[in-house]
Amino acid sequence: METVKITERLVTFIRKTHYGDVSEIVLSEAKKCILDGVGVTLAGSRHEAVNVIKNYVSEIGGKAQATTIGMDPVRTSVVHAALINGVASHVLDFDDTQNILGGHPTAVILPVVLAVGEYKRANGKDLLTAFILGTEVSCKIARGVNPYHYQSGYHVTSTIGIFGAVASAGKLLDLSQEDFLSAFGIAGSMSSGLKENFGTMTKSLHVGLAASNGTMAALLAQKGYTASDKILEGELGFGKVLSKDCQFEKIIENLGTPWEIERPGIARKRYPSCARTHSAIDALLKIMDHHRIRDEDLEEIECATDDKAFEILIHPTPKTPLEAKFSMPYCLSVAFLEGDVFINHFTKEKLEDPRILRMMKKIRHVSDSEIAARGFEYRWASRVKVKLKDGREWCETVEKGKGDPQNPLSDEEMIGKFHHCAAGILDDAKIDSVVNRMDHLENEKDITRLIAGLK
């Protein structure tokens, strides 16, 4: 599609879309994403990686324009606020995912709309609109460049997510058409993130940088900084350099029809680990719901997934809590022994627990050609077989783990997750207030008041 101006069409759509153009269903889904994202960011704000970033920011300084949320909040530049909240939103790997994107949309977009929204004293309707548009842009670009881009080793949450970030920031800054094109061009040269860093602090830094760099790109463009106006479709642009046979038409052919946040929808996590472990955890817990199994009677747990899972679950014998989130043996061992997988299961103490270490030796993760043959969009499936020493076996297959749009968390489960994430940071009354205000986010006249209640 050489003659079609992909980036220009995308920018035009962003600029022309307003709150009244979005259905109640889409707005409801956006509110759920934001509530869930705020919760995991609050929980993540305690992590040592976030403290490192905060110390870095405090040393280099910055004009006080926006406030971080959660533990020990800081007031700093809008760019640095997006950076800190971005790291906090992703460091626990408890944030939502989207199937086509193959990554985490809210973790990048939410820090942008909070930081830029506070900076511009935006209202709730503006924040919702910018959030929905940022999510749409990320997922639509993914339709063009995936699965090749995803499977090439890039961390798409960051490499693609930065375009969603610049879309949200540019919308809140009300960029002109020309400046918006430049913002996209600037962002294209800041796209980065490699899967090799999965299981380290730098995985969450990818997200913080996508949020902060997308914000910076929009601010620079607003001040007159220039860049290519065809960063997506250009001969040496994102689509052709970082993908193979990019399907450019897929980026623009169905903008907002449907909105990606509605269909295929957003998966909100039940467990704070890599999404590739979730269907396997669910399958094992299903077996355990029906059969009482003692660890001393267990011979082996075999978990089958597609072969691509091994490129993400790269820490079969984890040495750190972050590595454990990308370890199928660890996650299944915890699920078997604890009956659940949650934030408090990813600690140094748990990693050294002799029972978990023994159990991990009984977990066998194998590839399955039948699962792989179903293709990119069915990569989440897992088949778990539990084998006992007396010869008995039970098997369970889960294609869509709990939290998937086709197997969603209930409203009660989502609120319960938020309470758990926010506990110890917000008191019960403040937690209830935040849940209620998020449900009526469109009524917020100035989101600075809402942000003030998130610490």
LOMAR-539965 format. One record per residue (C-alpha): residue number from 1; residue in three letters; x, y, z. Coordinates in nm, 3 decimals. Example, Ala and Ser with C-alpha at 12.3 -4.5 7.8 and 13.67 -1.06 7.14 Angstrom:
REM LOMAR-539965
NODE    n  res        u        v        w
NODE    1  ALA    1.230   -0.450    0.780
NODE    2  SER    1.367   -0.106    0.714
***
This chain:
REM LOMAR-539965
NODE    n  res        u        v        w
NODE    1  MET    0.000    0.000    0.000
NODE    2  GLU    0.266    0.246   -0.111
NODE    3  THR    0.022    0.527   -0.189
NODE    4  VAL   -0.177    0.511    0.135
NODE    5  LYS   -0.055    0.737    0.412
NODE    6  ILE   -0.093    0.500    0.704
NODE    7  THR    0.048    0.728    0.974
NODE    8  GLU   -0.158    1.022    0.850
NODE    9  ARG   -0.480    0.818    0.847
NODE   10  LEU   -0.410    0.702    1.202
NODE   11  VAL   -0.342    1.054    1.325
NODE   12  THR   -0.654    1.188    1.155
NODE   13  PHE   -0.863    0.923    1.328
NODE   14  ILE   -0.715    1.009    1.669
NODE   15  ARG   -0.775    1.381    1.626
NODE   16  LYS   -1.132    1.341    1.501
NODE   17  THR   -1.247    1.096    1.769
NODE   18  HIS   -1.418    1.239    2.077
NODE   19  TYR   -1.582    1.106    2.391
NODE   20  GLY   -1.929    1.105    2.235
NODE   21  ASP   -1.810    0.872    1.957
NODE   22  VAL   -1.748    0.587    2.200
NODE   23  SER   -2.015    0.341    2.313
NODE   24  GLU   -2.106    0.272    2.676
NODE   25  ILE   -1.969   -0.081    2.645
NODE   26  VAL   -1.628    0.048    2.536
NODE   27  LEU   -1.628    0.309    2.813
NODE   28  SER   -1.713    0.040    3.067
NODE   29  GLU   -1.427   -0.178    2.949
NODE   30  ALA   -1.189    0.118    2.966
NODE   31  LYS   -1.290    0.186    3.326
NODE   32  LYS   -1.220   -0.176    3.414
NODE   33  CYS   -0.876   -0.153    3.253
NODE   34  ILE   -0.798    0.166    3.442
NODE   35  LEU   -0.915    0.028    3.777
NODE   36  ASP   -0.713   -0.289    3.725
NODE   37  GLY   -0.412   -0.089    3.606
NODE   38  VAL   -0.423    0.145    3.904
NODE   39  GLY   -0.439   -0.154    4.137
NODE   40  VAL   -0.135   -0.332    3.997
NODE   41  THR    0.055   -0.001    3.983
NODE   42  LEU   -0.018    0.061    4.350
NODE   43  ALA    0.107   -0.288    4.434
NODE   44  GLY    0.411   -0.249    4.209
NODE   45  SER    0.504    0.084    4.366
NODE   46  ARG    0.659   -0.107    4.661
NODE   47  HIS    0.905   -0.296    4.440
NODE   48  GLU    1.278   -0.235    4.463
NODE   49  ALA    1.296   -0.163    4.089
NODE   50  VAL    1.061    0.132    4.139
NODE   51  ASN    1.275    0.261    4.424
NODE   52  VAL    1.580    0.254    4.197
NODE   53  ILE    1.397    0.460    3.934
NODE   54  LYS    1.269    0.705    4.195
NODE   55  ASN    1.623    0.754    4.330
NODE   56  TYR    1.749    0.812    3.979
NODE   57  VAL    1.477    1.069    3.909
NODE   58  SER    1.536    1.249    4.239
NODE   59  GLU    1.906    1.282    4.156
NODE   60  ILE    1.861    1.427    3.808
NODE   61  GLY    1.567    1.645    3.910
NODE   62  GLY    1.277    1.781    3.709
NODE   63  LYS    1.007    2.045    3.727
NODE   64  ALA    0.716    1.932    3.945
NODE   65  GLN    0.435    1.873    3.695
NODE   66  ALA    0.280    1.537    3.784
NODE   67  THR    0.253    1.299    4.078
NODE   68  THR    0.330    0.928    4.098
NODE   69  ILE    0.081    0.697    4.267
NODE   70  GLY    0.128    0.441    4.541
NODE   71  MET    0.400    0.402    4.801
NODE   72  ASP    0.619    0.707    4.871
NODE   73  PRO    0.479    0.922    4.587
NODE   74  VAL    0.698    1.185    4.424
NODE   75  ARG    0.609    1.495    4.231
NODE   76  THR    0.828    1.535    3.926
NODE   77  SER    0.826    1.615    3.556
NODE   78  VAL    0.546    1.474    3.346
NODE   79  VAL    0.798    1.257    3.159
NODE   80  HIS    0.951    1.116    3.477
NODE   81  ALA    0.611    1.056    3.638
NODE   82  ALA    0.517    0.843    3.336
NODE   83  LEU    0.850    0.659    3.368
NODE   84  ILE    0.805    0.575    3.737
NODE   85  ASN    0.440    0.474    3.710
NODE   86  GLY    0.522    0.274    3.397
NODE   87  VAL    0.781    0.066    3.580
NODE   88  ALA    0.543    0.020    3.875
NODE   89  SER    0.258   -0.085    3.647
NODE   90  HIS    0.453   -0.373    3.493
NODE   91  VAL    0.711   -0.490    3.744
NODE   92  LEU    0.481   -0.750    3.904
NODE   93  ASP    0.362   -0.880    3.565
NODE   94  PHE    0.009   -0.855    3.702
NODE   95  ASP   -0.113   -0.609    3.435
NODE   96  ASP   -0.359   -0.683    3.156
NODE   97  THR   -0.277   -0.826    2.812
NODE   98  GLN   -0.429   -0.825    2.465
NODE   99  ASN   -0.417   -1.121    2.230
NODE  100  ILE   -0.341   -0.945    1.902
NODE  101  LEU   -0.089   -0.711    2.059
NODE  102  GLY    0.079   -1.000    2.237
NODE  103  GLY    0.162   -0.764    2.519
NODE  104  HIS    0.031   -0.533    2.788
NODE  105  PRO   -0.163   -0.226    2.669
NODE  106  THR   -0.271   -0.061    2.994
NODE  107  ALA    0.074   -0.069    3.156
NODE  108  VAL    0.199    0.177    2.893
NODE  109  ILE   -0.112    0.386    2.832
NODE  110  LEU   -0.228    0.442    3.191
NODE  111  PRO    0.095    0.611    3.314
NODE  112  VAL    0.070    0.849    3.017
NODE  113  VAL   -0.290    0.955    3.071
NODE  114  LEU   -0.232    0.997    3.445
NODE  115  ALA    0.082    1.209    3.402
NODE  116  VAL   -0.025    1.416    3.103
NODE  117  GLY   -0.381    1.432    3.232
NODE  118  GLU   -0.265    1.582    3.561
NODE  119  TYR   -0.026    1.817    3.378
NODE  120  LYS   -0.314    1.944    3.160
NODE  121  ARG   -0.575    1.919    3.439
NODE  122  ALA   -0.783    1.696    3.214
NODE  123  ASN   -1.130    1.577    3.306
NODE  124  GLY   -1.248    1.217    3.325
NODE  125  LYS   -1.400    1.216    2.978
NODE  126  ASP   -1.073    1.337    2.824
NODE  127  LEU   -0.877    1.075    3.014
NODE  128  LEU   -1.108    0.793    2.904
NODE  129  THR   -1.098    0.905    2.540
NODE  130  ALA   -0.719    0.928    2.537
NODE  131  PHE   -0.688    0.588    2.706
NODE  132  ILE   -0.920    0.418    2.457
NODE  133  LEU   -0.741    0.574    2.161
NODE  134  GLY   -0.397    0.476    2.290
NODE  135  THR   -0.510    0.117    2.335
NODE  136  GLU   -0.668    0.116    1.989
NODE  137  VAL   -0.354    0.245    1.820
NODE  138  SER   -0.126   -0.009    1.989
NODE  139  CYS   -0.348   -0.303    1.901
NODE  140  LYS   -0.418   -0.191    1.543
NODE  141  ILE   -0.048   -0.146    1.469
NODE  142  ALA    0.005   -0.495    1.612
NODE  143  ARG   -0.242   -0.630    1.357
NODE  144  GLY   -0.009   -0.502    1.086
NODE  145  VAL    0.328   -0.614    1.218
NODE  146  ASN    0.248   -0.931    1.416
NODE  147  PRO    0.307   -1.218    1.448
NODE  148  TYR    0.650   -1.167    1.287
NODE  149  HIS    0.743   -0.870    1.504
NODE  150  TYR    0.634   -1.048    1.824
NODE  151  GLN    0.816   -1.367    1.731
NODE  152  SER    1.140   -1.188    1.640
NODE  153  GLY    1.236   -1.124    2.001
NODE  154  TYR    1.095   -0.776    2.048
NODE  155  HIS    0.903   -0.690    2.364
NODE  156  VAL    0.596   -0.561    2.186
NODE  157  THR    0.449   -0.401    2.497
NODE  158  SER    0.723   -0.142    2.455
NODE  159  THR    0.811   -0.145    2.084
NODE  160  ILE    0.448   -0.110    1.972
NODE  161  GLY    0.317    0.039    2.295
NODE  162  ILE    0.513    0.360    2.247
NODE  163  PHE    0.282    0.448    1.957
NODE  164  GLY   -0.018    0.403    2.185
NODE  165  ALA    0.158    0.624    2.437
NODE  166  VAL    0.217    0.901    2.185
NODE  167  ALA   -0.144    0.873    2.066
NODE  168  SER   -0.275    0.923    2.421
NODE  169  ALA   -0.030    1.201    2.505
NODE  170  GLY   -0.092    1.380    2.177
NODE  171  LYS   -0.468    1.360    2.224
NODE  172  LEU   -0.449    1.516    2.571
NODE  173  LEU   -0.208    1.783    2.444
NODE  174  ASP   -0.441    1.850    2.149
NODE  175  LEU   -0.161    1.834    1.895
NODE  176  SER   -0.213    1.968    1.546
NODE  177  GLN   -0.207    1.726    1.252
NODE  178  GLU    0.147    1.825    1.160
NODE  179  ASP    0.278    1.804    1.515
NODE  180  PHE    0.104    1.471    1.572
NODE  181  LEU    0.276    1.323    1.266
NODE  182  SER    0.610    1.444    1.398
NODE  183  ALA    0.532    1.294    1.740
NODE  184  PHE    0.476    0.956    1.577
NODE  185  GLY    0.797    0.997    1.382
NODE  186  ILE    0.996    1.079    1.694
NODE  187  ALA    0.841    0.785    1.878
NODE  188  GLY    0.934    0.548    1.597
NODE  189  SER    1.302    0.610    1.663
NODE  190  MET    1.254    0.548    2.036
NODE  191  SER    1.085    0.210    1.996
NODE  192  SER    1.282   -0.054    2.185
NODE  193  GLY    1.266   -0.360    2.411
NODE  194  LEU    1.408   -0.714    2.383
NODE  195  LYS    1.269   -1.034    2.534
NODE  196  GLU    1.619   -1.130    2.648
NODE  197  ASN    1.554   -0.904    2.948
NODE  198  PHE    1.244   -1.096    3.060
NODE  199  GLY    1.275   -1.190    3.424
NODE  200  THR    1.481   -0.882    3.510
NODE  201  MET    1.406   -0.527    3.624
NODE  202  THR    1.466   -0.409    3.269
NODE  203  LYS    1.148   -0.575    3.142
NODE  204  SER    0.946   -0.322    3.342
NODE  205  LEU    1.187   -0.046    3.236
NODE  206  HIS    1.080   -0.118    2.878
NODE  207  VAL    0.728   -0.017    2.978
NODE  208  GLY    0.838    0.290    3.172
NODE  209  LEU    1.045    0.405    2.875
NODE  210  ALA    0.759    0.348    2.630
NODE  211  ALA    0.533    0.563    2.847
NODE  212  SER    0.789    0.837    2.914
NODE  213  ASN    0.935    0.843    2.563
NODE  214  GLY    0.589    0.855    2.408
NODE  215  THR    0.512    1.150    2.632
NODE  216  MET    0.841    1.318    2.547
NODE  217  ALA    0.783    1.265    2.175
NODE  218  ALA    0.447    1.443    2.197
NODE  219  LEU    0.593    1.731    2.401
NODE  220  LEU    0.886    1.774    2.163
NODE  221  ALA    0.657    1.777    1.861
NODE  222  GLN    0.437    2.037    2.027
NODE  223  LYS    0.745    2.259    2.056
NODE  224  GLY    0.827    2.223    1.688
NODE  225  TYR    1.061    1.923    1.678
NODE  226  THR    1.025    1.749    1.342
NODE  227  ALA    1.041    1.391    1.221
NODE  228  SER    0.922    1.173    0.932
NODE  229  ASP    0.551    1.198    0.860
NODE  230  LYS    0.537    0.837    0.742
NODE  231  ILE    0.715    0.651    1.021
NODE  232  LEU    0.488    0.347    0.998
NODE  233  GLU    0.476    0.295    0.620
NODE  234  GLY    0.801    0.453    0.501
NODE  235  GLU    1.059    0.246    0.313
NODE  236  LEU    1.282    0.257    0.621
NODE  237  GLY    0.999    0.293    0.870
NODE  238  PHE    0.868    0.078    1.151
NODE  239  GLY    0.648   -0.152    0.942
NODE  240  LYS    0.914   -0.254    0.691
NODE  241  VAL    1.219   -0.256    0.918
NODE  242  LEU    1.074   -0.430    1.224
NODE  243  SER    0.831   -0.667    1.055
NODE  244  LYS    0.812   -0.890    0.749
NODE  245  ASP    0.539   -0.843    0.490
NODE  246  CYS    0.367   -0.591    0.715
NODE  247  GLN   -0.009   -0.585    0.652
NODE  248  PHE   -0.045   -0.208    0.651
NODE  249  GLU   -0.412   -0.215    0.559
NODE  250  LYS   -0.492   -0.395    0.884
NODE  251  ILE   -0.369   -0.096    1.080
NODE  252  ILE   -0.632    0.139    0.942
NODE  253  GLU   -0.915   -0.065    0.790
NODE  254  ASN   -1.130   -0.106    1.103
NODE  255  LEU   -1.034    0.180    1.332
NODE  256  GLY   -1.292    0.187    1.609
NODE  257  THR   -1.510   -0.071    1.431
NODE  258  PRO   -1.482   -0.262    1.651
NODE  259  TRP   -1.271   -0.104    1.919
NODE  260  GLU   -0.997   -0.346    2.022
NODE  261  ILE   -1.081   -0.290    2.388
NODE  262  GLU   -1.424   -0.445    2.319
NODE  263  ARG   -1.337   -0.711    2.061
NODE  264  PRO   -1.131   -0.920    2.095
NODE  265  GLY   -1.108   -0.744    2.432
NODE  266  ILE   -0.857   -0.721    2.714
NODE  267  ALA   -0.742   -1.007    2.937
NODE  268  ARG   -0.710   -0.908    3.303
NODE  269  LYS   -0.477   -1.127    3.500
NODE  270  ARG   -0.569   -1.355    3.786
NODE  271  TYR   -0.206   -1.439    3.858
NODE  272  PRO    0.101   -1.207    3.883
NODE  273  SER    0.312   -1.408    3.638
NODE  274  CYS    0.373   -1.431    3.265
NODE  275  ALA    0.045   -1.484    3.083
NODE  276  ARG    0.190   -1.795    2.923
NODE  277  THR    0.168   -1.969    3.261
NODE  278  HIS   -0.197   -1.889    3.329
NODE  279  SER   -0.385   -2.157    3.136
NODE  280  ALA   -0.147   -2.418    3.277
NODE  281  ILE   -0.207   -2.296    3.633
NODE  282  ASP   -0.582   -2.307    3.571
NODE  283  ALA   -0.561   -2.659    3.428
NODE  284  LEU   -0.364   -2.785    3.729
NODE  285  LEU   -0.599   -2.620    3.977
NODE  286  LYS   -0.897   -2.776    3.797
NODE  287  ILE   -0.746   -3.120    3.844
NODE  288  MET   -0.676   -3.046    4.210
NODE  289  ASP   -1.034   -2.928    4.260
NODE  290  HIS   -1.156   -3.275    4.166
NODE  291  HIS   -0.884   -3.491    4.316
NODE  292  ARG   -0.706   -3.477    4.649
NODE  293  ILE   -0.337   -3.518    4.564
NODE  294  ARG   -0.058   -3.532    4.817
NODE  295  ASP    0.285   -3.420    4.702
NODE  296  GLU    0.441   -3.742    4.828
NODE  297  ASP    0.211   -3.940    4.595
NODE  298  LEU    0.299   -3.733    4.289
NODE  299  GLU    0.522   -3.881    4.021
NODE  300  GLU    0.517   -3.599    3.767
NODE  301  ILE    0.326   -3.303    3.628
NODE  302  GLU    0.360   -3.267    3.253
NODE  303  CYS    0.266   -2.934    3.097
NODE  304  ALA    0.234   -2.907    2.718
NODE  305  THR    0.231   -2.573    2.534
NODE  306  ASP    0.333   -2.448    2.192
NODE  307  ASP    0.707   -2.430    2.126
NODE  308  LYS    0.709   -2.048    2.126
NODE  309  ALA    0.634   -2.047    2.499
NODE  310  PHE    0.994   -2.155    2.560
NODE  311  GLU    1.113   -1.825    2.408
NODE  312  ILE    0.929   -1.638    2.684
NODE  313  LEU    0.937   -1.876    2.981
NODE  314  ILE    1.314   -1.863    2.978
NODE  315  HIS    1.386   -1.934    3.346
NODE  316  PRO    1.308   -2.300    3.425
NODE  317  THR    1.531   -2.278    3.736
NODE  318  PRO    1.475   -1.921    3.857
NODE  319  LYS    1.723   -1.747    4.083
NODE  320  THR    1.518   -1.434    4.155
NODE  321  PRO    1.149   -1.355    4.213
NODE  322  LEU    1.133   -1.177    3.876
NODE  323  GLU    1.276   -1.480    3.698
NODE  324  ALA    1.020   -1.698    3.878
NODE  325  LYS    0.740   -1.515    3.695
NODE  326  PHE    0.884   -1.661    3.372
NODE  327  SER    0.925   -2.014    3.502
NODE  328  MET    0.660   -2.276    3.431
NODE  329  PRO    0.807   -2.520    3.689
NODE  330  TYR    0.802   -2.257    3.961
NODE  331  CYS    0.450   -2.130    3.891
NODE  332  LEU    0.303   -2.481    3.874
NODE  333  SER    0.489   -2.585    4.190
NODE  334  VAL    0.341   -2.291    4.378
NODE  335  ALA   -0.005   -2.363    4.240
NODE  336  PHE    0.018   -2.726    4.348
NODE  337  LEU    0.150   -2.656    4.697
NODE  338  GLU   -0.033   -2.332    4.777
NODE  339  GLY   -0.356   -2.378    4.580
NODE  340  ASP   -0.315   -2.035    4.419
NODE  341  VAL   -0.052   -1.804    4.274
NODE  342  PHE   -0.036   -1.450    4.406
NODE  343  ILE    0.195   -1.161    4.482
NODE  344  ASN    0.330   -1.302    4.807
NODE  345  HIS    0.441   -1.619    4.630
NODE  346  PHE    0.718   -1.437    4.444
NODE  347  THR    0.971   -1.369    4.716
NODE  348  LYS    1.327   -1.471    4.792
NODE  349  GLU    1.198   -1.682    5.082
NODE  350  LYS    0.960   -1.877    4.857
NODE  351  LEU    1.238   -1.936    4.605
NODE  352  GLU    1.440   -2.101    4.879
NODE  353  ASP    1.149   -2.309    5.014
NODE  354  PRO    1.266   -2.675    5.010
NODE  355  ARG    0.915   -2.802    4.925
NODE  356  ILE    0.896   -2.579    4.617
NODE  357  LEU    1.248   -2.673    4.510
NODE  358  ARG    1.161   -3.043    4.536
NODE  359  MET    0.832   -2.995    4.354
NODE  360  MET    0.997   -2.811    4.064
NODE  361  LYS    1.194   -3.125    3.984
NODE  362  LYS    0.862   -3.303    3.921
NODE  363  ILE    0.741   -3.050    3.663
NODE  364  ARG    0.808   -3.127    3.298
NODE  365  HIS    0.735   -2.858    3.039
NODE  366  VAL    0.708   -2.994    2.683
NODE  367  SER    0.613   -2.855    2.343
NODE  368  ASP    0.302   -2.975    2.163
NODE  369  SER    0.277   -2.964    1.784
NODE  370  GLU   -0.104   -2.971    1.786
NODE  371  ILE   -0.122   -2.656    2.000
NODE  372  ALA    0.144   -2.487    1.785
NODE  373  ALA   -0.041   -2.579    1.465
NODE  374  ARG   -0.343   -2.374    1.571
NODE  375  GLY   -0.142   -2.055    1.524
NODE  376  PHE   -0.054   -1.726    1.692
NODE  377  GLU   -0.398   -1.639    1.831
NODE  378  TYR   -0.434   -1.978    2.006
NODE  379  ARG   -0.089   -1.977    2.168
NODE  380  TRP   -0.228   -1.948    2.522
NODE  381  ALA   -0.352   -2.309    2.541
NODE  382  SER   -0.199   -2.557    2.786
NODE  383  ARG   -0.254   -2.924    2.853
NODE  384  VAL   -0.159   -3.047    3.200
NODE  385  LYS   -0.126   -3.415    3.292
NODE  386  VAL   -0.084   -3.520    3.655
NODE  387  LYS    0.074   -3.862    3.708
NODE  388  LEU    0.075   -4.041    4.043
NODE  389  LYS    0.320   -4.307    4.162
NODE  390  ASP    0.041   -4.565    4.168
NODE  391  GLY   -0.018   -4.520    3.794
NODE  392  ARG   -0.328   -4.301    3.805
NODE  393  GLU   -0.335   -4.003    3.568
NODE  394  TRP   -0.559   -3.702    3.515
NODE  395  CYS   -0.542   -3.457    3.227
NODE  396  GLU   -0.697   -3.114    3.172
NODE  397  THR   -0.671   -2.874    2.879
NODE  398  VAL   -0.740   -2.500    2.912
NODE  399  GLU   -0.743   -2.278    2.604
NODE  400  LYS   -0.857   -1.956    2.765
NODE  401  GLY   -0.730   -1.897    3.115
NODE  402  LYS   -0.930   -1.715    3.378
NODE  403  GLY   -0.928   -1.345    3.296
NODE  404  ASP   -0.936   -1.391    2.919
NODE  405  PRO   -1.216   -1.191    2.751
NODE  406  GLN   -1.389   -1.523    2.681
NODE  407  ASN   -1.342   -1.631    3.043
NODE  408  PRO   -1.339   -1.297    3.224
NODE  409  LEU   -1.293   -1.206    3.585
NODE  410  SER   -1.626   -1.113    3.739
NODE  411  ASP   -1.677   -0.761    3.872
NODE  412  GLU   -1.647   -0.904    4.223
NODE  413  GLU   -1.319   -1.075    4.136
NODE  414  MET   -1.183   -0.754    3.984
NODE  415  ILE   -1.274   -0.551    4.289
NODE  416  GLY   -1.125   -0.820    4.512
NODE  417  LYS   -0.801   -0.804    4.315
NODE  418  PHE   -0.795   -0.426    4.352
NODE  419  HIS   -0.847   -0.450    4.728
NODE  420  HIS   -0.562   -0.700    4.755
NODE  421  CYS   -0.327   -0.488    4.543
NODE  422  ALA   -0.408   -0.164    4.725
NODE  423  ALA   -0.401   -0.309    5.077
NODE  424  GLY   -0.133   -0.150    5.291
NODE  425  ILE   -0.111    0.153    5.063
NODE  426  LEU   -0.469    0.282    5.078
NODE  427  ASP   -0.700    0.235    5.374
NODE  428  ASP   -1.031    0.054    5.326
NODE  429  ALA   -1.236    0.372    5.299
NODE  430  LYS   -1.005    0.515    5.035
NODE  431  ILE   -1.007    0.186    4.842
NODE  432  ASP   -1.387    0.187    4.831
NODE  433  SER   -1.385    0.551    4.725
NODE  434  VAL   -1.142    0.483    4.439
NODE  435  VAL   -1.349    0.188    4.313
NODE  436  ASN   -1.661    0.405    4.309
NODE  437  ARG   -1.490    0.700    4.143
NODE  438  MET   -1.340    0.480    3.874
NODE  439  ASP   -1.685    0.346    3.799
NODE  440  HIS   -1.799    0.705    3.740
NODE  441  LEU   -1.477    0.836    3.592
NODE  442  GLU   -1.656    1.044    3.330
NODE  443  ASN   -1.786    1.268    3.610
NODE  444  GLU   -1.439    1.377    3.728
NODE  445  LYS   -1.395    1.745    3.649
NODE  446  ASP   -1.020    1.747    3.717
NODE  447  ILE   -0.832    1.420    3.756
NODE  448  THR   -0.574    1.579    3.987
NODE  449  ARG   -0.824    1.521    4.268
NODE  450  LEU   -0.851    1.156    4.177
NODE  451  ILE   -0.474    1.114    4.162
NODE  452  ALA   -0.443    1.275    4.504
NODE  453  GLY   -0.640    0.981    4.642
NODE  454  LEU   -0.404    0.720    4.498
NODE  455  LYS   -0.133    0.745    4.762
***
